[in-house]
Amino acid sequence: MRNPEIIILSETASDRNLFEGRSIAVHLHIYYQEKADEMAKFLANIPKPFDLFISIPENVDSNEGKLEELFRQNTKVNEIRIERTPNRGRDIAPMLCTFGKAIMEHDFILHLHTKNSPHDSKLSGWSSFIFEHLVSSEENIEKILTQLSNRTGIVSPPVYISYVGMGGWHKLRNRHLAQQCLDRAGIKTDLKKKCPEVYYPQGSMFWARTDYMAPLFKLELCYDDFPMEPIPTDGTIAHAIERLFFLCGENTGFSAAYIYNNAWQYDLINNKNLLGKKYHKHLKNSQKLIWIIAILLITIVGFCTGLF
């Protein structure tokens, strides 16, 4: 796998002439209804008309009429299509199974969802971090669309927090399931040999060319291919497909890229991750040693003072 490129938006230019005549499909998966207003504000930054495809799990209470009114009043949307979908495959299955054919009729896709991470409080700001990279301003979106009109196939935000690498299979099951998807798509790549490490859009949100993503849309997956909820935080076919976003279009000649809003942000995040990779094991061992010393000191003080 080729290493993703780095695009620093503050150092790139936009050219509307390159993307003005190209069509945009936005897929928005809404599980957390309370985030709909926030999503509308971000989508208002898209500088040209687009078609909006909204998926809502069947088990979620929602008023589709109010949703349509919200996005029509606040964005440059053309067509809006709202579908109730099975609660399987999170945001990935609806994009591929319900809207795949319609999305492939467009030149570009923006894939977003109302991400929340209740299992870990440290990730509470992750969704805002992603939106600030992908849809923060009309100027930045124009720069992204310009990149996609040249030789870039897909862009995603960088990693969110320290000590989390830019990629990784994390579980062998992810690689096994990803290999099955590649085989099903007719892509002859041995992931074990040619891709020991993998880079991907963590959080599974991105801008992309649809011709870059075509192999995944042509898998013809159905909802039964995805396990029923609740699912683990890793190791399902949805997590495997997430790791194929940067891989699926490698043979198209287009590149994958991480985008940063500015250079200082790149320096900050990159340096933290380099330190994390280098010293994470040492930090863990140091933390264990500190706890052992603290317990020993408490025990000694306890015996000396007669507490034990």
ROVEXVO-918685 format. One line per 10 residues: number of its first residue (from 1); for each residue x, y, z of C-alpha. Coordinates in steps of 0.05 Angstrom, whole numbers, always signed. Layout:
// ROVEXVO-918685
NUM> X,Y,Z  ...
***
This chain:
// ROVEXVO-918685
1> +0,+0,+0  +26,+69,-17  +32,+118,+40  -23,+170,+38  -4,+240,+15  -8,+299,+62  -49,+359,+39  -45,+423,+80  -105,+464,+59  -77,+532,+80
11> -20,+520,+30  -64,+499,-30  -105,+538,-79  -176,+528,-105  -200,+530,-177  -276,+529,-186  -267,+518,-261  -241,+447,-246  -303,+424,-208  -359,+472,-227
21> -392,+423,-276  -384,+362,-231  -438,+333,-188  -436,+320,-113  -472,+267,-73  -474,+274,+3  -491,+213,+44  -510,+230,+115  -526,+175,+164  -567,+203,+222
31> -569,+160,+284  -565,+217,+335  -622,+262,+316  -599,+318,+361  -540,+330,+315  -582,+346,+254  -578,+422,+263  -503,+418,+269  -499,+377,+205  -542,+427,+168
41> -495,+484,+188  -435,+446,+162  -468,+425,+97  -486,+498,+85  -412,+508,+71  -414,+465,+8  -404,+518,-47  -448,+488,-101  -514,+450,-105  -513,+377,-85
51> -558,+317,-77  -569,+293,-5  -581,+221,+14  -601,+211,+86  -605,+143,+120  -640,+135,+188  -641,+68,+225  -711,+39,+232  -706,+38,+308  -693,+113,+314
61> -749,+163,+325  -747,+216,+271  -790,+266,+234  -769,+261,+162  -811,+321,+142  -775,+367,+191  -708,+340,+170  -722,+355,+97  -746,+425,+114  -683,+436,+156
71> -635,+420,+100  -676,+454,+45  -677,+519,+84  -604,+519,+104  -564,+488,+47  -557,+490,-29  -589,+421,-35  -622,+397,-99  -653,+329,-88  -665,+301,-19
81> -677,+227,-10  -691,+200,+61  -693,+126,+73  -706,+84,+135  -654,+29,+137  -641,-34,+179  -598,-21,+240  -539,-59,+211  -472,-37,+186  -476,+31,+220
91> -462,+85,+168  -426,+39,+119  -483,-9,+99  -533,+46,+81  -482,+81,+38  -466,+18,-1  -531,-22,+2  -586,+31,-1  -555,+90,-39  -497,+58,-76
101> -526,+62,-146  -551,+133,-138  -485,+157,-109  -447,+126,-167  -485,+172,-215  -446,+230,-185  -374,+252,-192  -358,+264,-118  -383,+236,-52  -381,+266,+17
111> -395,+213,+69  -414,+237,+139  -451,+210,+200  -472,+236,+268  -414,+203,+303  -414,+194,+377  -367,+153,+421  -402,+139,+487  -355,+81,+502  -296,+129,+513
121> -301,+200,+540  -234,+218,+510  -266,+214,+441  -323,+262,+456  -294,+316,+410  -276,+269,+353  -337,+283,+309  -327,+359,+313  -253,+349,+295  -273,+310,+233
131> -326,+361,+211  -277,+418,+221  -231,+385,+170  -282,+363,+118  -336,+417,+119  -310,+475,+161  -314,+530,+108  -333,+542,+36  -260,+560,+21  -233,+495,+48
141> -286,+453,+12  -268,+488,-53  -196,+469,-42  -216,+396,-28  -258,+393,-91  -200,+423,-130  -154,+367,-104  -206,+314,-123  -211,+344,-192  -136,+332,-202
151> -100,+269,-180  -129,+257,-111  -180,+201,-103  -200,+208,-30  -185,+254,+28  -198,+246,+102  -179,+281,+167  -117,+259,+205  -118,+219,+269  -154,+253,+327
161> -114,+238,+390  -43,+222,+411  -18,+151,+413  -65,+128,+360  -28,+110,+296  -51,+134,+227  -72,+64,+210  -66,-9,+228  -109,-71,+221  -116,-74,+297
171> -146,-144,+292  -129,-200,+244  -203,-209,+233  -206,-140,+201  -153,-162,+150  -188,-228,+138  -255,-195,+124  -222,-141,+81  -188,-196,+40  -256,-229,+29
181> -283,-162,+3  -224,-153,-44  -233,-224,-70  -307,-211,-81  -291,-147,-119  -241,-184,-163  -182,-144,-137  -121,-189,-135  -83,-163,-75  -54,-207,-20
191> -63,-162,+41  -18,-204,+85  +41,-197,+37  +29,-130,+4  -6,-92,+59  +21,-110,+128  +0,-40,+150  -61,-2,+127  -81,+71,+128  -153,+93,+127
201> -203,+148,+147  -211,+136,+221  -283,+153,+238  -301,+131,+167  -317,+201,+140  -286,+229,+77  -292,+265,+10  -277,+221,-51  -284,+212,-126  -338,+160,-139
211> -295,+127,-193  -242,+117,-139  -293,+84,-93  -325,+43,-149  -297,-26,-128  -332,-21,-60  -398,+1,-90  -394,-57,-139  -389,-109,-83  -465,-112,-83
221> -467,-124,-8  -534,-130,+27  -553,-116,+99  -550,-190,+116  -474,-186,+104  -470,-142,+166  -480,-168,+237  -538,-147,+280  -529,-95,+335  -499,-90,+385
231> -431,-100,+352  -361,-94,+382  -319,-31,+372  -276,-68,+321  -271,-131,+281  -334,-130,+238  -343,-125,+163  -359,-51,+170  -291,-40,+204  -258,-81,+150
241> -290,-39,+94  -268,+24,+130  -197,+0,+122  -207,-9,+47  -226,+63,+32  -154,+83,+18  -139,+16,-16  -197,+5,-63  -176,+56,-116  -101,+46,-115
251> -102,+17,-185  -139,+78,-213  -77,+123,-212  -108,+169,-160  -78,+179,-91  -106,+178,-21  -90,+236,+26  -98,+261,+97  -117,+334,+100  -96,+385,+152
261> -126,+455,+157  -58,+487,+168  +16,+472,+179  +19,+482,+254  -36,+430,+262  +3,+381,+220  +65,+392,+262  +27,+385,+327  -10,+321,+308  +48,+289,+271
271> +98,+301,+327  +50,+274,+380  +39,+211,+340  +113,+201,+328  +125,+208,+402  +68,+161,+416  +94,+107,+370  +164,+113,+398  +150,+120,+472  +81,+89,+483
281> +110,+23,+509  +160,+60,+553  +105,+104,+581  +62,+43,+597  +121,+10,+633  +136,+75,+670  +64,+81,+693  +66,+9,+719  +130,+24,+756  +101,+87,+788
291> +40,+48,+812  +85,-7,+842  +127,+45,+878  +66,+81,+903  +35,+17,+931  +101,-1,+964  +107,+68,+996  +35,+64,+1021  +48,-5,+1050  +113,+17,+1085
301> +80,+80,+1114  +21,+37,+1137  +66,-12,+1174  +107,+45,+1205  +47,+82,+1231  +11,+20,+1254  -45,+24,+1204  -33,-48,+1180
***
